[in-house]
């Protein structure tokens, strides 16, 4: 098995395998890997996604309201974000 990546890099890697994703999609996919960590929360994931958007790694492509009445943003990886994947360990390429 590949080494465990820091969560933000893993989010970027996962986004590179999808056309789009929202926080709930990403959490569902990563629960087995990161579910026991303190940072495994909607709030933490949203902070990572906001930071990744601000740095140009991902971009928002849709906004909706989820079942709880909260804002639900959907993102896609940017070309700049894809370019940063070259910094991942070889086992993740």
C-alpha positions as CSV (number, residue, x, y, z in Angstrom):
1,X,0.0,0.0,0.0
2,X,1.1,3.5,-0.7
3,X,2.3,5.8,2.1
4,X,-0.4,7.9,3.8
5,X,-0.5,11.4,2.5
6,X,-1.2,14.6,4.4
7,X,-5.0,15.2,4.0
8,X,-4.7,18.2,1.8
9,X,-2.5,16.4,-0.7
10,X,-4.8,13.4,-0.6
11,X,-7.8,15.7,-1.3
12,X,-5.9,17.1,-4.3
13,X,-5.1,13.5,-5.5
14,X,-8.7,12.4,-5.1
15,X,-10.0,15.5,-6.9
16,X,-7.7,14.6,-9.8
17,X,-9.6,11.3,-10.2
18,X,-13.1,12.9,-10.4
19,X,-14.8,15.5,-12.7
20,X,-16.3,17.2,-9.6
21,X,-16.9,16.6,-5.9
22,X,-18.3,18.3,-2.8
23,X,-17.3,18.0,0.8
24,X,-19.7,15.1,1.4
25,X,-18.4,13.1,-1.6
26,X,-14.8,13.6,-0.5
27,X,-15.5,12.6,3.1
28,X,-17.3,9.5,2.0
29,X,-14.4,8.4,-0.1
30,X,-11.7,9.1,2.5
31,X,-13.5,7.8,5.6
32,X,-11.6,4.5,5.6
33,X,-8.3,6.3,5.4
34,X,-8.8,9.3,7.6
35,X,-12.0,8.6,9.6
36,X,-10.2,8.1,12.9
37,X,-8.3,11.4,12.7
38,X,-9.4,14.5,14.6
39,X,-9.3,16.5,11.3
40,X,-12.0,14.3,9.8
41,X,-14.9,16.7,10.1
42,X,-16.9,18.7,7.7
43,X,-15.5,21.9,9.1
44,X,-11.9,20.8,8.7
45,X,-12.5,19.6,5.1
46,X,-14.2,22.8,4.2
47,X,-11.2,24.8,5.5
48,X,-8.9,22.6,3.4
49,X,-11.1,23.1,0.3
50,X,-11.3,26.9,0.9
51,X,-7.5,27.1,1.2
52,X,-7.1,24.9,-1.9
53,X,-9.5,27.2,-3.9
54,X,-7.7,30.3,-2.7
55,X,-4.4,29.0,-3.9
56,X,-5.8,28.0,-7.3
57,X,-5.6,24.2,-6.9
58,X,-9.3,23.7,-7.3
59,X,-12.2,25.9,-8.5
60,X,-15.9,26.1,-7.5
61,X,-18.2,25.0,-10.3
62,X,-21.6,24.8,-8.5
63,X,-23.3,26.0,-5.3
64,X,-26.4,24.5,-3.8
65,X,-28.1,24.0,-0.5
66,X,-27.8,20.6,1.2
67,X,-30.5,18.7,3.1
68,X,-29.6,20.6,6.3
69,X,-30.0,23.9,4.6
70,X,-26.3,24.7,4.5
71,X,-24.3,25.9,1.5
72,X,-22.9,23.0,-0.5
73,X,-20.1,23.9,-2.9
74,X,-18.9,21.6,-5.7
75,X,-15.3,21.8,-6.9
76,X,-13.1,20.6,-9.7
77,X,-9.3,20.5,-9.9
78,X,-7.6,23.2,-12.0
79,X,-4.7,22.7,-14.4
80,X,-2.5,24.3,-11.8
81,X,-3.7,21.8,-9.3
82,X,-3.0,18.9,-11.7
83,X,0.5,20.4,-12.1
84,X,1.1,20.1,-8.4
85,X,0.5,16.3,-8.5
86,X,4.1,15.9,-9.7
87,X,5.2,16.5,-6.1
88,X,3.3,13.4,-4.8
89,X,5.4,10.4,-3.9
90,X,5.9,8.0,-6.8
91,X,3.5,5.4,-5.2
92,X,0.7,7.9,-5.7
93,X,1.3,8.7,-9.3
